[in-house]
């Protein structure tokens, strides 16, 4: 490696990984030794010259976090007895980070541990609290259904993580970064040089613990009598709801009431019927372990309270607060919508696009809600449209036909969870033309803002243009 390239890599390791230089670990052929300059003044600090020795394979070092903050997270995938399972778990973890937590693939960095495991790293532009980092880790492995004893959280103040690109002193293998799709090694020390930390807000937005202030706000929504109040307007309410729905249960103990209010408002925002809203909320509550509820709380009481809160939310128009806000729609997105099929299918594609912009790339949609969205009474129209959108690659199922076992047990027959979908169209380019769209603007309205009649004629049949697109 050339001197300048080596210096660049050393600087990048310092930027991305090192929070504390006085306390670190060194790997031997037998174990790891902690070197603590706070306790022993004779211990060298983790200088650039030591990092150089690490890269040259002379010694191998690892780092702790900054006590109360993390500038990165490592998911330490360690199946010492089964490399095939380690590969499968790593690929599943990457998929969940991308699909369920909206982490861009370019921000996910994977390296070989040197034995039979992998390190999956996320770097942050601003250090986040260690509590937030650990909470995010727990949500990810829970969503991925991976065991915490095999996919461990690193680094902490007491548990370090080995730096990449060095030599595993036990096996002699180089800990290269790997391709995140194939896990094949990228045998270059330059990998880190172009890595930029990700937006830490993506991590914080995934955390859904309600603060005491939020709990009071949502409780007030139910108890107040002002009929003019129509929105639960907290900034992160939408992401909290999506997190609850992804988990399929309460995420924190003693939050049944607040969660019920949030989900009732969400269902009203999404166009669910009252019965659908009650079914959805009860499926969440029934799937939650008993220890999350106060002593003596019963399913019969939850049902009664859910019916009361849903009725109140629908009568008074409680919503999550973002339904009246404009969303940005790009010309390339409208062209993708116009290419899917019939006018009804275009309408549903547009409705799904707007829903994904309001509630996340992966979103929930029932057949009844879809029927309301495009103003049809035909189940077959929706089923045909969804099938078409999947066939042309506009959407994919994130969840389809999954039985809600708790609700099925209660009702005595099979009850299915709402399907989840994911938009698949390409992301708009930086120079893509766009408009801000309000809820009352139809597909036709928005199309004419972004395309002129000549462009429209190139993508719409003459018959459809004459029947559906007249203004």
Helices and strands as residue ranges (DSSP letters): H 3-17, E 23-27, E 32-36, H 48-55, E 61-63, E 69-77, H 83-99, G 105-107, E 109-112, E 118-129, H 130-144, E 151-154, E 161-162, E 177-178, E 185-186, G 191-194, H 201-204, H 212-223, H 237-247, H 256-270, H 274-286, G 290-292, H 299-316, E 327-330, H 331-338, H 343-359, E 362-364, H 367-374, H 379-391, E 395-399, H 405-411, E 420-423, E 434-437, H 443-450, H 453-459, H 462-468
